[in-house]
Amino acid sequence: YTATTAGTNLRATVRLGGWSTAAQSGKYGIILGYEAPASINTQVNAYTFTQTSEEGTFPTTGFTGATFTIVPKDSKSVTDYTWTSDASWVSVTDGVVKFTRTGTGDKVTITGTPTSSQGNIIKYSFTLKSWFIHSGSTRMSWSDANTYCSSQSGYSLPTIAQMILRTNHTATLIRGTGALLNEWGMMTRYTSARFSDNTYWSSDQLSSGSHNNVSLRYGGVYFSSDSSKINVVCRQGL
């Protein structure tokens, strides 16, 4: 006999031929096992991060309004599970994970427990390394932008590499882990996050009096004189 349903305070009853009464076991429990999801999908800018482990490599960057979907194995539906998060700044509903406020560098674990009590519990953990905020629609000179980020506790202007990993000056966006745009895709599509279509200052200096700036829409890298008024994004290492 193989049990397929989890439970607590269970008893097994056995009665063999010739027995006048059945024998009953003591109380026991059956606990479901754990498994990784099939994949993690960024549904806003469609990309699939295939998973083989309960310890995920995505995401490493975050911002308020970020969202992704946990995909169960074997074509099961996300509605077949009850979902929970162990972090107060992370919500999860029907497998859709959202960052609802400023995150931390503590490990976050999402679990999906089968509503039927049959099958394994989905478990997915991730740990952020960077958190990003921005100045809204306010544009600033490079000096003012640098001061603005420094005035936010623990934040600074990000490098180009922290915003986008690239192979050339005007790199085509390649999805993957490690940098903000590579992980999440076009930031302007996360409407609740209110990123701008325009470029953002980086801490990378091109030459005296000018710094690079990055499009968080398409991933282009440009340069402007430090007196130019450009959008501001700030990064905190976690």
N, C-alpha and C positions, 0 to 999 in steps of 0.2 A: 504494500500500500504506500502510495506517495501522496502526501498532503499537498494541495495546490492553493489553499486559502489560508491567509494569515489570521491570527486571532490570539486571544489570551484566555486563561482559565478553561482551556479545552481538556477533554477527557477522551480516551480511546476505550471502546468497549469491544471485547472479543468473546465469542461463544462458539466452541467447537462441538462437533457431533458427539453426543453422549453426555455432554455437560447438562446438569439440571439448571444451572444459572450461569449468567455471563460474568466475566471478570472485567473489572473497570480499572483503568490506570489512575494514577494521581494526576493532579492538574498540571498542564504544561502550556507553553505558548509557542507559536510559530511566527517567526520574524521574516519578513521579506528581505531578499538580498538587494544589493545596489548595482547599478550599471550607469555608464556614461550615456549621454544622449547620442543620437546619430549624428547630429550637427548643430551648429549655432548659425542662425541666419540674421543678417542685418536687413530687415525688411524695408527700411526706408531707402537705402541704396543697396539693391539686392546683391548679396555676396554670401557664399556658404563657407564656413569654417568647419571642416570635417573633424570630428572628435573621436579619439580612441581611448581617452582617459577621463576619469572623473575630475582631475585637476586640469583646468583649461589654460590655454595660452592666450585667449582672447576674452575680454579686452584688457589692455594694459593702460589705456588712456580713458578719461571720462570727462563728462560735463553734464550739467543739469539739463535734462531733456533727451539724453541718449537712450536708445531703446534697441533691443534685439529679441529674437525668438528662439526658444529651445525646442528642437525637433526630436520627438521620441523615435526609437528604433521600430523596425518592422511595420512601418506605415501606420502606427497607432496615432490616434487623435490626441491633441493636447487637452481636449475636454474629457478624456478618460482618466485624468489625474487631478488630484488636489495639490495646488502649488503653494509653496511657502519660501520666504527669504529670511535669513537670519540677520539681515542688516536693516536698520531703520530707514536708511536713505535709498533702499532698493525695493521696489514693489514688483510683484509678479502676478499676472492674471491670465489664465489659460495659456501659460507658457511664454507670454510676452513680458519681458523684463524691462523696467524703466528706472532710470536714475532720477529721483524726485527732488533731491537737494544735494548739497555739497558732500562728496564722498570722502572716504578715508583709505589708508593703505592696508587696512585689515582684510584678511581673507573673507570673501563673501561666499556663502554656500546656498544654492538654490536646490530645493528638493521637490520632486513630483511623485506623490504617492498614489498608486492605482486606486480608483474609487471602488473597484470590484474586489479589492484585497487580493488580487491575483496578479502574478508577474512581479518584476523587480521595481524597486523605487529608483527613479531617475535622480542622480546626484551630479551637480555641476558646481565647481568652485573656481573662482578667479581672484586675482589680487591686482589692484591698480598700482601703477608706478607714477602716474601723472594725472593732475586735475587741472582743467582749463576754465577760465572765466574771461569775460570781455567787457569792454566799456560801453556796450550798446551802440548807439548811432554816433556817439561823440568821437570825432577824429582829432588827432593831436600830432604835434611835431615829435621827432624821435626822442628828444630830450624829455618832453612832457610825458610821453608814453613810458619811457624808462622810469621816471619818477612815479607815475601812476601805479605801475606794477609793483615797484618797490614799496609803495605805501600800503599795499594789500599784504597782510601778514603772511610771510612765507612764499610770496609770489615774485616772479621776475619775468622779463621778456623772454620768450622761448627762442631757441635756435631754429634755423631752417630744418635741421634734422629731427627736431622734436615735433615739428608740424608736418613735415613730409619727407619720406625717404625717396631719394631720386638718383638717377644715373646720369643726368645731364642738366643743363641750365633750365630748359623748359620741359621738364620730364612729363611724360604721359603718366597719369595716376595709375599706379599698380597697387592693387589691394593686398593686404597682408597685415602683420602685427608689428608694433614697435613705434609708430608715429600716428598722430591724430588723424590726418586725412587718409592715410593708408588703411587704417582700421575702420573708419566710419563712412568714408566716401564724402560726397558733396555736403558740406556742413550746412549750407543754406536750406537744404531739404528737411532738416530737423527744425520745423517751424517754431516750436515752443522755445527753442534755444536762441532764436533771433540773431543768428550770425549774418553778417553783411555779405553782399555780392562782391564788395570791393576787397582790396588786399589788406593785409595786416603786417605791422612792423615785426621784424625779427631782431635778435641781438647781434646778428652777423654783420660786421662792417665790411663794405665793399672797398671803400677808400676814405680818405679824410673828408668828412662832411657828408658822407652818404652811407646808408645802410640798406640791406636787402629787405624786401617785403614779399609776402606769400599770399597767393589767392587760395582761400579755403573753400573755393567752389571747384576750380579746375586743377589746382596744384601748380600753376605757373609761379616761377620765382623771378622777381624783378628788383630794381633798385631805384631809390629816390633820394633827393637831397634831404638832409636831416630837418630842414625847415618845412618840408611838405606835410600837409595834414592828412594823416592816414589812420585807419582803424587800429584798435589796440586789443590784443589778446594777451593774457598772462597765464603763466604755468606755475604750478606748485609741484615739486617733487614729493612723492609720498613714501 
